[in-house]
Amino acid sequence: MISWLVSFKRAFPGLWNGIERANGALFKIWWRSISQTASGTIAEYAPDGFSFSMVEKDDLPSLSAFLEAQPEDSFQFFRPHLFDMATLTRLWKNSSFLMMKATDSEGRIIGYYFLRCFFVGVAFAGLIVDEGYRNLGLGRRMWASCMRVCHKRHLRMFATVSSKNIPSLRSCSHGTDMKILRQMKDDYLMIECKIKQ
């Protein structure tokens, strides 16, 4: 099932929006109030001087600007979705797509992360940290906070990460108990994450 979801998304991007809408409706029925769980959980993981919180509707223009402002090489291995307002609004409205942000002491968005959840009980995590705030442990804390949300709600957490994306692999392994399940197309790895003991 996990491999099928990833393969389908890559092979049929035009049909993926319909799958996401149907999944969002089913997820809302089976997994009520998961956003409340996430909101109450992720805040505890922010390093001193930073905050982790859910993306609110009013944050979407700032989030779009943040993502669009990142240098192109930031997306060499990871471009989860389009960054325009229409796409972000659609995802924000979807109950199965949990959008979270990291902000600095002045409230500026300096990181974005998410859980793309499925009603069958699995979730995929992904994150982006502003180039000026890397190597401060933010990525590790983001991974760990996603893992804690999944652990609390009994969701299995996965990620697909390029084997060439060493910083992402390192932060994932520091924030979670990371297990590589298999090699995928184009040097990507299917990873399952578990709570770090």
C-alpha positions in Angstrom: 0.0 0.0 0.0 2.8 2.5 1.0 4.7 1.9 -2.2 1.6 2.1 -4.3 0.7 5.6 -2.9 4.1 6.9 -3.7 4.2 5.4 -7.2 0.7 6.6 -8.0 1.5 10.2 -6.9 4.5 10.3 -9.2 3.0 8.5 -12.1 -0.4 10.3 -12.2 0.0 13.8 -10.7 -3.2 14.9 -12.6 -5.3 12.3 -10.8 -3.6 12.8 -7.4 -5.8 15.8 -6.4 -8.9 13.6 -6.6 -7.3 10.9 -4.5 -6.3 13.6 -1.9 -9.9 15.0 -1.8 -11.4 11.5 -1.3 -8.8 10.6 1.3 -9.3 13.9 3.2 -13.0 13.2 3.5 -12.4 9.7 4.8 -9.6 10.8 7.1 -11.9 13.4 8.7 -14.3 10.7 9.6 -11.8 8.2 11.0 -9.2 10.5 12.5 -11.2 13.4 14.1 -9.3 16.1 16.0 -5.8 15.1 14.8 -5.0 18.8 14.2 -5.7 19.5 17.8 -3.3 16.7 18.8 -0.7 18.1 16.5 -1.2 21.7 17.7 -0.8 20.7 21.3 2.2 18.5 20.6 4.5 20.3 18.2 4.8 23.5 20.3 6.8 21.5 22.9 9.5 20.6 20.5 10.6 24.1 19.4 14.2 25.1 20.3 14.7 28.2 22.5 14.1 31.4 20.4 11.8 29.6 18.0 8.1 28.5 17.8 6.4 25.5 16.2 2.7 25.9 15.4 0.0 24.9 12.9 -0.3 26.9 9.7 -3.4 29.1 9.9 -5.3 30.5 6.9 -3.8 34.0 7.5 -0.3 32.4 7.3 -0.7 31.2 3.7 0.5 34.3 1.9 3.6 34.4 4.2 4.1 30.7 3.7 3.9 31.1 -0.1 6.4 34.0 0.0 8.7 32.0 2.2 8.7 28.9 -0.1 9.1 31.0 -3.2 12.0 32.9 -1.7 14.1 29.7 -1.1 17.0 29.2 -3.5 16.3 26.6 -6.2 18.9 24.2 -4.9 16.8 23.9 -1.8 14.4 21.8 -3.9 17.0 19.7 -5.7 15.8 16.6 -3.9 12.4 17.6 -2.4 9.6 19.6 -3.9 6.4 18.3 -2.2 3.9 20.4 -4.0 3.4 23.7 -5.8 3.8 26.9 -3.7 1.2 29.1 -5.1 -1.8 30.3 -3.1 -4.3 28.1 -4.8 -2.3 24.9 -4.0 -1.6 26.0 -0.4 -5.2 26.9 0.2 -6.4 23.5 -1.2 -4.0 21.6 1.0 -4.8 23.7 4.1 -8.5 22.9 3.7 -7.8 19.2 3.4 -8.2 17.5 6.9 -5.6 14.9 6.1 -2.8 17.4 5.2 -1.4 18.8 8.5 0.6 22.0 7.7 3.0 23.2 10.4 5.5 26.1 10.6 8.6 27.2 12.4 8.9 30.8 13.2 11.7 33.0 14.7 11.3 35.3 17.7 9.8 38.0 15.5 7.2 35.6 14.1 8.7 35.2 10.6 8.3 31.8 9.0 11.7 30.1 8.8 10.6 26.5 8.3 7.7 24.5 6.9 6.8 21.0 7.6 3.8 18.7 7.1 2.2 15.3 7.6 0.4 13.9 4.6 -1.9 11.5 6.3 -4.0 8.6 4.9 -7.2 7.1 6.4 -5.6 3.6 6.3 -3.3 4.7 9.2 -0.1 5.9 7.6 1.4 9.4 7.2 4.3 10.8 5.1 6.4 13.6 6.6 8.4 16.3 4.8 10.1 19.6 5.8 12.0 22.6 4.5 14.2 24.9 6.6 15.3 28.3 5.5 18.9 28.3 4.3 19.9 30.8 6.9 18.6 28.7 9.8 20.1 25.3 8.9 22.4 23.4 11.2 20.6 24.7 14.3 18.7 21.5 15.1 15.4 22.8 13.7 15.1 19.9 11.2 15.7 17.3 13.9 13.1 18.8 16.2 10.6 19.0 13.3 11.1 15.3 12.5 10.7 14.5 16.2 7.5 16.5 16.6 5.9 14.8 13.6 6.9 11.4 15.0 5.3 12.3 18.3 2.0 13.3 16.7 2.0 10.0 14.7 2.9 8.0 17.8 0.1 9.6 19.8 -2.5 8.9 17.1 -1.2 5.4 16.2 -0.2 6.4 12.6 2.8 4.7 11.0 5.1 7.5 9.7 7.1 7.3 6.5 9.3 9.5 4.3 10.9 9.3 0.9 14.3 10.9 1.0 17.0 11.0 -1.6 20.1 9.0 -0.7 22.1 12.1 -1.9 20.3 14.4 0.6 22.7 13.8 3.5 21.5 16.7 5.7 17.9 15.5 5.5 18.9 11.9 6.3 21.0 13.1 9.2 18.2 15.2 10.7 15.7 12.4 10.3 18.0 9.9 12.0 18.6 12.3 14.8 14.9 13.1 15.3 13.4 9.6 14.9 14.4 5.9 14.9 14.8 5.7 11.2 14.8 2.5 9.2 15.5 2.3 5.5 12.9 -0.1 4.0 14.1 -0.1 0.4 15.7 1.8 -2.5 13.3 3.4 -4.9 13.6 5.0 -8.3 16.1 7.8 -8.9 18.1 7.1 -5.7 15.2 7.7 -3.3 14.9 5.7 -0.1 11.6 4.6 1.5 12.0 5.2 5.2 9.9 4.2 8.1 10.2 6.4 11.2 9.5 5.3 14.8 9.6 7.1 18.1 13.2 7.6 19.3 13.7 5.9 22.7 
